Amino acid sequence: MIIMTNTQQQSMPNFTAIDLFCGCGAVTQGLKGIFEVIVAVDNNPYASESYRVNHPEVNFFEEDITQLDVSKILRVVGNQSIDLMVVCAPCQPFSSQNHTKNTDDRVNLILQACRFAKVLKPRLILFENVKGIIASKHSSITQKLKIDLKKLGYNHWLGPLSVDAADYGVPQRRKRFIMVVSREKNALPTFPNPTSPEGKRIKVEDAIGDLPPLSSGERSDNDPLHFARKHKPIALRRFAHIKKDGGSRFDLPTNLVLDCHKEHKGHPDVYGRMTWNAVAPTLTTGCTDMTRGRFLHPRDDRAITLREAARLQTFPDNYIFKGCPQEIARQIGNAVPVEFVRTIGHTMGESLKEQKWSD
């Protein structure tokens, strides 16, 4: 993994940040050493518990962001200026995996950024989401966001960009929408060049290959997150036929093919194995369930563990997650990869530092 050196961290000014829709705290973790996150907001009780235990120094608001009075945050901020506000609104409404026909009310949550920006006046605002947010069916939301931000003086824009976290130190294919806006032209960063471009990407084996092998239902003695789900005998029979290191459900003999797959060629990643010598597929909230994607271990006959999922999202091993396994998987799958945030944060910090020195 690409980790910022102590020298780089010490050379950075201590800029301030606010983390909206913070989840379990991956963005805050990635910004450490570059920005001081002084306020964070989320309303999921399990993610909130994880956030608090990992970032006790941050003023945390466990509230519905639509009901949160911004003046509460302003009282905490006091006379400090806010250099960065990060907005990682829920991605599910914009995801290609969302096949619901009804409108998801969560699409409007991203517009809360304008309400907070009006009061807090951050120098930079970073938006991160799935690339589906720029689809034509969501154009009314993204256009309103742009119009409202420009009314507040945010006339300088980087993006929207579609980037892959795999190019930035993450052992996972994860294409994202990125946009940075600013009221000051000189404060706007350029997007960093890939730190791990094609041919130099960090692979699944690099991330999880050193973890102890496990069988179905087995637990690691030393790591509470490294435990294998207990699979049914029929599932284990299927796993035995799926080729190691990248196999799929198409390896199954006819008598073991699931009924729902017999005439269905779509969803090829379901019951698929990861590949050692490649990046992982995009992790979702069902990242430890092989019925939800290519989440079988490359070698072992089991789904990946929570520890392996956390590694593929570049969380450090000492990061603490609260909740039941299903809730922890949700937190991990919803997170922005820590190393991806670190790379972007470093670039924004450098831009702010250069402007500060030139003022």
C-alpha positions in Angstrom: 0.0 0.0 0.0 1.1 3.6 -0.7 1.4 5.3 2.7 2.3 9.0 3.2 5.6 9.3 4.9 6.0 11.1 8.2 8.1 13.8 6.5 5.2 14.5 4.1 2.7 14.6 6.9 4.8 17.0 9.0 5.3 19.4 6.1 1.6 19.9 5.6 -0.1 22.9 7.3 -2.9 21.9 9.7 -5.9 22.6 7.5 -9.5 22.0 8.7 -12.2 19.8 7.3 -15.8 18.8 7.8 -16.9 15.3 6.9 -20.6 15.0 5.9 -22.2 11.6 5.5 -19.1 10.2 7.2 -20.2 6.6 7.7 -17.7 4.7 9.7 -15.0 7.3 9.1 -12.9 6.2 6.1 -12.7 9.8 4.7 -11.6 11.1 8.1 -9.0 8.3 8.3 -7.6 9.2 4.9 -7.4 12.9 5.6 -5.4 12.5 8.8 -2.0 14.1 8.8 -3.2 16.5 6.0 -6.5 17.9 7.4 -7.8 18.2 10.9 -11.4 17.0 10.7 -13.2 19.0 13.3 -16.9 18.0 12.6 -18.5 14.9 11.2 -22.1 14.0 10.6 -24.0 10.7 10.0 -27.2 9.1 11.3 -26.5 5.3 11.0 -26.2 4.1 14.6 -23.7 1.3 13.8 -21.5 3.4 11.6 -21.7 6.2 14.2 -20.4 3.9 16.9 -17.5 2.9 14.7 -16.7 6.5 13.9 -16.7 7.6 17.5 -14.3 4.8 18.7 -11.8 5.5 15.9 -12.0 9.3 15.9 -12.8 10.4 19.4 -11.2 13.8 18.8 -13.8 14.8 16.3 -17.0 16.6 17.2 -19.5 14.1 15.9 -23.2 14.7 15.2 -25.4 11.5 15.0 -28.3 13.2 13.4 -30.5 13.2 10.2 -28.6 15.7 8.1 -31.8 17.2 6.8 -32.9 18.1 10.3 -29.5 19.2 11.6 -29.3 22.9 12.4 -26.1 24.2 10.8 -25.7 26.8 13.6 -24.8 23.8 15.9 -21.8 23.1 13.8 -21.0 26.8 13.5 -20.8 27.0 17.3 -18.3 24.2 17.3 -16.3 25.7 14.5 -16.2 29.1 16.2 -13.7 31.5 14.6 -11.9 28.8 12.6 -12.1 28.9 8.8 -13.1 25.7 7.1 -10.7 24.7 4.3 -12.5 21.6 3.1 -16.0 20.1 3.3 -16.3 16.5 2.0 -19.7 15.4 0.8 -20.1 11.6 0.3 -23.9 11.4 0.0 -25.5 7.9 -0.1 -24.6 6.4 -3.4 -27.4 3.8 -3.6 -29.9 6.1 -5.4 -27.4 6.7 -8.2 -26.0 3.2 -8.4 -26.5 1.0 -11.5 -27.4 -1.8 -9.0 -30.5 0.1 -7.9 -33.3 -1.3 -10.1 -36.2 0.1 -8.1 -38.8 1.8 -10.3 -39.8 4.3 -7.7 -37.9 7.5 -7.0 -35.4 7.1 -4.2 -35.8 10.2 -1.9 -32.1 10.0 -1.0 -31.2 11.5 -4.4 -31.8 14.9 -2.8 -29.4 14.4 0.1 -26.5 15.7 -2.0 -28.2 19.1 -2.1 -27.7 19.5 1.6 -24.1 20.5 0.7 -25.5 23.9 -0.4 -27.2 24.5 2.9 -24.0 23.8 4.8 -21.8 25.7 2.4 -24.0 28.8 2.8 -23.2 29.0 6.5 -19.8 27.4 6.8 -18.2 28.8 3.6 -15.6 26.1 3.1 -12.8 27.0 0.7 -13.1 23.7 -1.1 -15.9 21.2 -1.4 -15.1 17.7 -2.4 -18.0 15.5 -3.8 -17.5 11.8 -4.1 -20.1 9.3 -5.4 -20.7 6.5 -7.9 -20.2 7.5 -11.5 -23.9 6.8 -12.1 -24.7 10.2 -10.6 -23.8 11.8 -13.9 -26.4 9.7 -15.8 -29.0 11.7 -17.7 -31.8 10.5 -15.4 -30.2 12.4 -12.5 -29.4 15.6 -14.5 -32.0 17.6 -12.7 -30.3 17.0 -9.3 -26.8 17.6 -10.6 -27.9 20.8 -12.4 -29.6 22.1 -9.3 -26.5 21.4 -7.3 -24.4 23.4 -9.7 -26.8 26.3 -9.9 -27.1 26.5 -6.1 -23.4 26.3 -5.6 -22.7 29.1 -8.1 -25.2 31.3 -6.3 -23.0 30.9 -3.3 -19.9 32.0 -5.2 -18.5 28.5 -6.0 -17.6 29.4 -9.6 -14.4 27.3 -10.0 -14.8 23.6 -10.7 -12.6 20.6 -11.1 -14.7 17.9 -12.8 -17.0 16.1 -12.7 -14.4 13.4 -13.3 -14.8 9.6 -13.5 -11.8 8.0 -11.9 -10.9 4.5 -10.8 -9.6 4.0 -7.2 -7.5 1.2 -8.5 -5.2 3.8 -10.1 -4.7 5.4 -6.7 -3.3 2.7 -4.4 -6.5 0.6 -3.9 -6.5 -3.1 -4.7 -10.0 -2.9 -6.1 -11.8 -1.7 -9.2 -13.9 1.1 -8.0 -14.9 3.8 -10.5 -16.1 7.0 -8.8 -17.4 10.4 -9.6 -15.2 13.2 -8.2 -15.8 16.9 -8.2 -14.1 19.7 -6.4 -15.5 23.3 -6.2 -14.0 26.5 -4.9 -14.7 30.2 -4.5 -11.0 30.9 -5.1 -9.4 29.9 -8.4 -5.9 29.6 -6.8 -7.2 27.1 -4.2 -8.6 24.7 -6.8 -6.3 21.6 -7.1 -5.4 19.7 -10.2 -6.4 16.0 -9.9 -3.3 13.8 -9.1 -1.7 11.6 -11.6 -2.3 7.9 -10.9 0.0 6.5 -8.2 -0.7 2.9 -9.3 -1.6 2.9 -13.0 -2.4 -0.1 -15.2 0.5 -2.5 -14.9 1.5 -1.3 -11.4 -1.8 -1.8 -9.6 -1.9 -3.3 -6.1 -3.4 -6.7 -6.5 -5.6 -9.0 -4.3 -2.6 -11.1 -3.3 -0.7 -8.0 -2.2 -3.6 -7.0 0.1 -4.8 -10.3 1.6 -2.3 -13.0 0.6 -0.6 -13.0 4.0 -3.8 -13.7 5.9 -4.2 -17.2 7.3 -6.2 -19.6 5.2 -9.7 -20.5 6.5 -12.3 -23.2 5.9 -16.0 -22.7 6.0 -17.0 -21.7 9.6 -13.4 -21.4 10.8 -12.1 -18.4 12.8 -8.7 -16.9 13.1 -7.3 -17.0 16.6 -5.8 -13.5 16.5 -8.2 -11.4 14.4 -11.9 -11.0 15.3 -12.7 -9.9 11.7 -11.0 -12.8 10.0 -13.6 -15.5 10.2 -15.3 -17.5 7.4 -19.0 -17.7 7.0 -20.4 -21.2 7.6 -21.6 -22.4 4.2 -24.2 -25.0 3.5 -23.0 -28.4 2.2 -24.6 -27.7 -1.2 -22.6 -24.4 -1.5 -19.4 -26.2 -0.5 -20.0 -28.8 -3.3 -20.4 -25.9 -5.7 -17.2 -24.2 -4.5 -15.2 -27.4 -5.1 -16.0 -27.2 -8.8 -15.3 -23.5 -9.2 -11.8 -23.1 -10.5 -9.3 -21.5 -8.1 -8.0 -18.0 -8.9 -10.8 -16.5 -11.0 -13.3 -19.3 -11.6 -17.0 -18.6 -11.9 -20.4 -20.3 -11.7 -20.0 -21.3 -15.4 -17.5 -24.0 -14.1 -20.4 -25.8 -12.4 -21.7 -29.1 -13.7 -25.3 -29.1 -14.7 -26.6 -30.8 -11.6 -25.1 -28.1 -9.4 -26.2 -25.0 -11.3 -28.8 -23.0 -9.4 -32.3 -23.1 -10.9 -32.3 -19.3 -11.3 -29.1 -19.5 -13.3 -30.0 -22.4 -15.7 -31.3 -20.1 -18.5 -29.5 -17.0 -17.3 -26.2 -15.8 -18.6 -26.2 -12.4 -16.8 -24.7 -11.6 -13.5 -21.5 -13.5 -14.3 -19.8 -12.5 -11.1 -22.2 -14.2 -8.8 -20.5 -17.2 -7.2 -17.2 -16.0 -8.8 -13.8 -16.2 -7.3 -11.4 -13.2 -7.0 -8.1 -13.4 -8.9 -4.8 -13.2 -7.0 -3.0 -11.3 -9.7 -5.6 -8.6 -10.4 -7.5 -6.0 -8.4 -10.7 -7.1 -6.7 -14.1 -6.3 -8.1 -16.0 -3.4 -6.6 -16.9 -4.2 -3.0 -20.5 -3.6 -2.1 -22.5 -3.8 1.1 -22.8 -7.6 0.4 -19.1 -8.0 0.0 -18.9 -11.2 2.2 -21.8 -12.9 0.4 -20.9 -14.9 -2.8 -24.5 -14.6 -4.0 -24.0 -10.9 -4.3 -20.9 -10.8 -6.5 -17.4 -12.1 -7.2 -16.7 -12.4 -3.5 -15.3 -16.0 -3.2 -11.8 -16.3 -2.0 -9.2 -17.0 -4.8 -8.0 -20.2 -3.1 -10.2 -21.1 -0.1 -13.7 -22.6 -0.5 -15.5 -19.7 1.2 -16.5 -16.1 0.8 -14.0 -13.5 1.8 -13.9 -12.4 5.4 -14.6 -9.0 6.9 -10.8 -8.5 7.4 -10.2 -9.3 3.7 -12.9 -6.8 2.7 -11.5 -4.1 5.0 -8.0 -4.7 3.5 -9.4 -4.4 0.0 -10.9 -1.0 1.1 -7.4 -0.1 2.5 -8.5 0.3 6.1 -5.6 -0.3 8.5 -5.8 -3.5 10.5 -6.2 -1.5 13.8 -9.4 0.1 12.6 -12.3 -0.9 14.8 -15.8 -1.7 13.4 -18.9 -2.0 15.6 -22.1 -3.9 15.0 -23.0 -7.4 13.8 -21.2 -8.9 10.8 -23.9 -7.8 8.4 -23.7 -4.2 9.6 -19.8 -4.3 9.5 -20.0 -5.5 5.9 -22.3 -2.6 5.1 -19.9 -0.1 6.6 -17.0 -1.5 4.7 -18.8 -1.7 1.4 -20.2 1.9 1.7 -16.8 3.4 2.6 -14.5 5.5 0.4 -11.2 3.6 0.1 -8.8 5.2 2.7 -5.8 5.4 0.4 -7.9 7.0 -2.4 -8.9 9.7 0.0 -5.3 10.1 1.2 -4.0 10.7 -2.3 -6.8 13.3 -3.1 -6.4 14.9 0.3 -2.7 15.3 -0.2 -3.2 17.1 -3.5 -5.8 19.4 -2.0 -3.5 20.2 0.9 -0.7 21.0 -1.4 -2.9 23.4 -3.4 -4.1 25.2 -0.2 -0.5 25.3 1.0 0.8 26.9 -2.2 -2.0 29.5 -2.1 -1.3 30.3 1.6 2.4 30.9 0.8 1.6 33.1 -2.2 -0.9 35.3 -0.3 
